[in-house]
Amino acid sequence: MTSILVPIIVILAIVLIAIVLIQKSKGGGLAAGFQSSNQIMGAPKTADFLEKATWTLMSVIAVLCILCTVTTHKSVAEQGSVLQDGAVESAMSTPENVETEAAPVEAPAEAPAN
């Protein structure tokens, strides 16, 4: 599921960047060159559309990121439980006649005094 969501999130983020760059800022932005043609062609609500598109894309990206995190967390938890089950099974399948005692650890030699 993550391999599907991540490319969608990246594409939507690129579209969001483009929409933000098109919007008019206090300094004019990229929308300054298109503003007069929009008014002549009869599209005075372009700023409203761009603002709604920005909020919508931002919301969709946020929801997809949360969904991606949840699905990734579930798959990691499932893999962890499989590994734990395998460790339990391997521990249970050790033969009783094999000695599992640890070898005694020797203390390190003391350093000579100077």
N, C-alpha and C positions, 0 to 999 in steps of 0.2 A: 504494500500500500504506500509505503514511503517513496518508493521509486516512481510512483505515479504523481504523488502530491508535490514533491520537490520541483520538478520541471514546471508544473502549473504555477507554483508560487513564484518561480523565477520569471516566467513570462508575464504574469500579472504585475510583478514589481517593475519590470521594464516599461510596461504600458503606463503604470502609475507615474514613473519618472517623466515620461513623455508628456502626460497630461499636466503635471505640475509645472513643467518648463513652458508649456503653452500659455498657462494662465497669466493674467496681467498682475504684476506686482506693483509696489509703490513707484518703482523706477520705470515701469513700462513693460519690461520683460519681452519675451518673444511675441506676446499677444499684441504688442503695440503696432507691429507691421500689418496685422490682420484686422485690427479694430475698425478702421474706416470701411474696409470692404464688407465686413459683417453688417455694419449699419446700412450701407447702400443696398446690400442684397436682402435686407429685411430680417436679419437674425439678431435682434437685440438681446436675446436671452442666452447667448452663448456662455457668458460668465456663470449663469445659474446652472447650465448643463455641466460645465467643467467642474464646478464646485460639487455638485451632486455625484458626478462620476468619481471625483477624488475620494469623497467620503465612502462611497460604495466599494470602490476597489480596496481602500484601506481596511474596511470591515471584512471583506472577503478574504484578504490576505491574512488578517489576524485570526479569523476562524480556521483557515486552512493550516496555519502554523500550529495552533493549539491541537487540531486534529492529528497533525503529523507527529507532534510530541506524544500524544496519548497512544497512538498506534505503535510508535517506536518503543515506548515504555512497556506496553503489553507484550511485544515480541521479545524484548530483552528478558522480561520476567518469565516468559514461557521457556526460553532457552536456559535460563538459570535453573528452573525447576527440573528440566530434563537432565541437566548436568548433575544436579543433586541426586536425582533418582538413580542415575548411572553410578554415582559414587557409592551410594548405599548398596546397590546390587553388587558392585565389585568388592566391596568390603565384606558382604555376606558370602561371597563365593570363594573366599580364601580358605584353603584346606586347614584343618585343625592340627595336622602333624607338622606343619611348618612353623619353626620358631620365629616369633616376631619380636623378641626382646632386643632392645638396643644394646649395642656394644658400649662398654664403660668408656667414659671420656676421661682422658688423662689430663691432669692439671698442667698448665703451661709452666715451663721451667722458669725459675726466678732469674732475673737479670743480675749479673755480678755487680757488686758495689764498687764504685771508683774510689 
